[in-house]
Amino acid sequence: MAESELRDTRTRAREIIRSVDAEEIRLGEYDIVAAGAIPWRLKNGKLQVLVIHRPKYDDWSWPKGKLDQGESIAECALREVREEIGLRITLGIPLSATAYSVKQKTKVVYYWAAKTDVHTVVEPDGEECDETMWVSPTKAAQMLSNPTDAQPLDDLVKAHDAGVLNTHPVLIVRHAKAKPRGKWTRAEGERPLAATGRRQAQAVSRMLEAWQPMHVASSPWMRCVQTITPYAALHAIKLKTIKALTEHGATRKPERARKAVQKLFDKYRSQIICTHRPVLPFVLEVLARNSTPELAKALPDQDPYLDPGSLIVAQQVHGGTPRIVSFEIHTPYHD
């Protein structure tokens, strides 16, 4: 791997923060960054997970693989599962990342749970994977060849036992980079994305495929609408605009902004909320209120809270107390 590629993967490893990962994972520097998932399903009310056999290593593991150039970590997880076993997934709760050494290089693998059903068809590619098996978690633990693969499985089983494995994602998106405020002479709500921001919007759209939210709410201001339109248009989703999420609306009437965000959370559905940096503190208050104090520590607490085009993924359970069970912060890959 070229030195520039090593720098690239190390940078991207720093562009993901997940509440489930240990501090040493978050602070580590890695030569190799990979991602994957543990597909799971309920059959006759019993939890099953999908283990795969890799002929190259003659081992049993989870579907996973290394990042491609220009790819975010979330996108990598989807692609690797699709390529290895022909399964198209969406990401559920994050599971513990694992880190270990490979030929004197440091490697980290990020995992997520991926819900499927009993009718899901799995088609091994024959090269990376030549056999798959749906088994109980107990059987999977016995089959796994690499001891480090056990921790994400433990996370998945604990979530199932606690009733928080089946979740809906709510994604908080900060709009992409806009044209400079100081050089804009027309109405603030009409200030559009810069050229870099338009490319960021495409990157946001690609990464949102990892969760495939089916509803979109946004500030009606131009830069927010332009950020989220590529994804909404691709999936033919009607964009709902909320005036309380504009900079002016939220700073003048912050409680109205908080109530608007809480109302969206109360719908218990997969959705996007796109807004502005000055509105993020009010959004973060709602997120913290719907999680535990310990979990809320994973939320950003300093301005600017999120980089342009970045997002927070909050996985929530219906009727749960608290309703949010995990947080992730992602920065899409930018050129």
N, C-alpha and C positions, 0 to 999 in steps of 0.2 A: 504494500500500500504506500502510495506517495505521501511525502510529508504534508502536502497541502490537503490531501484527503484525510489524514490523521487529524489535522487541525479542524477540518470540517465536522467530523464525527464528534470530536470533543466538544466543539461549540454546541452542536445539537443536543448532546447529552445534558448540557446546562440549560437548555431551553424547555425543559420539562420538570415540573415540580408536582409530586403526588403525595397526598396525605398518608398513603399506605407505606411509603418507602422509608427505610431507616436513614438516619442522618448521614451515616457513612456512604450510603448510596448517593444521596443528594450532593455531597461534597466531593465525591470521587472524580478522578480524571481517568478516562478510559480510551484505550487505543481502538477498541472495537465496540460499536453500539448495535444492538440487535433488539428485535421486538417480536412478540408472538401472543398467543392466546390459548386458554383452555376452554374448548367448546364443552358445553354442558347441556343436559336435557333431563326431563322427568319422564320416566317410563313406569307406568302403573304406580305412580306416586313416589317412585324411588329415584334418587339422584344418580346419574351416570355421567362420566366424563370420557372424553375421547383421547386415547393415547395412540401415538404413531410409532412405527418402526422405521428407522433410518438405515438403509443397507450400507451406506458408506461407513458408518460407525458400528453397525450391528448393535444398535441400542434402542431402547424405548424411551420416548420423550414427548414433548409437546411441540406442535407446529410453531416454528420460529425461524428467523433468519436475519441477516445483516442489512443495514440501511443501504439503499441505493443513493447515488448522487442526486441532490435536489429533492430529497424526500424527507418528510417529517416522520417522527417516531411512530405516531399514530397511524399514518398511512402505511408505514412499513409493516405493522402488525397485520393489517387487512390484506396487503398484497401477499405476504408470506403464507398466510393461511389459505388464501385462494390458490396460489401456485402449487403448494404442496399437496393439498387434499381436495381442491376444487370446491371449497366451501366459502360462500360469501357471508360475512358476518358483520355485525355492528358491535362496538365495544360496550361492555357493561362496566361493572365496578373494576377499578384497578386492583391487581394482585401484586404481591411483593416482587420487586425486581431482584434478580440474583446477579452476583458479581464473582468472577473467578479468573484464573490465569490460563491462557492458551498459548503455548509456545513462547513463553516469556513476555506475552502481551496481556494487558488487562482488558477484560470484556465485561459488559453489563448487558443483561437481557430484561426488557420491560414486558410485563405480562398483564393481560386483562381477562376477565371472564367473558364468555361469548355464548349467549343463550341460543339454543336451537330447539327443534322438536323431533318427535319420533319419525316424522316423514322426511327429515333432512337426508339428502343423498350426498355421500362422501365418495370422492373419486381420487385416490392417490395418483400422483404423477408418475410413479414407477421409478423415479430417479432419486429425488430427495426423500421420498416416502414410498414404500412398497406394500405396507400393510397398516390397517387401522383397526382398533377395537374399542367398542363402547363397553366400559366396565364400571363397577362400583368404585368409589374413592378408595376403599380399603384395598381392592385388587390393584388399582392403579399405583398406589404407594408401594406395593410389593413388586410391580413390574418395572418401575422407573430405574433406569441404569445410573443416572447421575444424582447423587444425594441433594444437590442444590435445587433440583426440580421439585423437591417435596414442599418447600415453603409456600409457593403460590397455590399449591393444592390444598394445603392446610388453611390458607386464607379463604379459599372458595368454600370449603366444607363448613368453616365457622360461620361464614355469611349465610349459607343455606340453613344451618341450624338456628341462627338468630332471626331468620325470616327477612333478610335484607339482601338476598342475592338477585332477586328480580326487581329491577329498578327502571326509572325513566330519567334520561339526562336533560338537564336544563343548562344551556350554554350561554354565558355572559360574554359578549363580544365587544371589545373597544374598536370603534371604527378605524379604518386604515389611515395612513398618513395623508393629511389634507394639505391643500395649498396654504402657504404661510398666512397667518391671521393678519399680520401687520401690512401685508401687501394687498389685502382684499378690501375693496372699497364699496362693494354692494352689501346686500342684506346678509347677516351672518348665517342664517339658515340656508342660504344658497351657495355657501362656500364649498366647492367640490373637492374630490380627491386629487392629489398630485399624481404625476405619472407613476411614481413609485407606489403610491397608494392603490392605483388601479391594478398594478401587478400583485400587490399584497392581497387585494380582494379576491383575485383568482386563486392565490395560495390558500386563503381562508376557505374558499369554496371546496377546494380539494380535500382539505383536512376535515371539514365538517362531514364528509362522507363516512368518516369513522363512526359517527353516532347517528347519522341520518335523521336529524330532528324533523318533524313533520309540520311544525308550526313556527311562524316567524313574527316577532314583534320588534318594533324599532322606533327610535326617534324619527320624526318626519323630516329632519334636516338632511340636506343633500348628501353629506359625506357618510352618514350612517346608511341611508338608503342605497347608495352606490356600493358600499362595502358588502351588503348582504344580498343584493340583487342577483349576482351570478349564481349563488346557490339556490335562491328562491325560484329563479327563472328555470334553472335546470330541472327542478322537481315540480314545476307548475304549482308552487305554493303561493297563496295570496298573502301579501305582506300587510300586516296590521300595524298602523302607525299610532303612537301614543304621545300626545303633546307633553305629558308630565315627564317624559324621559329626555326632553331637550335640555340644553344647558340653562337657558333662561327659565324654563318651567321648574326645573329641579332646584335651582339656587333660590328662586323666589318663594317656592312652596315645596320645601323638601319632604314634608309629611305626605303630600300628594304623590310624590315620586315613590316614596317607600310603599304606600298603599297600592300603587299601580303594580309594582314588582311583586308584592305579596299576593295580589289578586291573580297574577299570572302563575305563581307557584301553586296556588290553591287549585288550579285546574288539573294538576297531576298528569302531565303529558310531556312528550318529548318536544322541546321547543328551544328557540334562540331568542335572546333579548340583546339587541344591539343599541349601544348608547355611547356617551362621551366621557372623557376623563373626569370632568368636574362632577359628573353624576355618579361615578363609581363608588364614592364613600357611602352614599345612601343605599346603593345596591348591596354593598358588602355588609352593611348593617342588617339587611334582611337575610342574607345568607347566614351570617353568624347567629341570628335569632332562631333560625330553623335547624341549627346543628348544635353539637355539644361545644362547651368552651375549649376542650382539648382539640377537637377537630377544627375549630375556627382558627387555631394557631397557624394552620396551613395557608390561610388567606393573606394576600398582600396587605401591609399596613402602612405603607409609605407612598406618598405621591411620587410618580404618576400611577402607581398601582398596577397597571398593565401597559406594555408597549403597544404602539399602534398595530392593529391587526391581530392582537393576541386575545386569548380567551380563557375563561374559567369554565370547567365542567363540574357541575354539581349533580351527583347521582342521588335521586330521592326515591323513597318507598312510599306507597300509598298507605296512609293511616299510621305511619310510623312515628315514634317519639324518641329521638328527633326524626324529622322526615328526611334530612340530608345525611347520607352515610359516607360520602367521600368527596374530596375535592381534587381537582387537577388543574394545573396552569400550563398552557401550551403556547408556544410562539411558532407560527408557521415558518417553514423554510422560505427565506427571501433571497433573491439574486443579489 
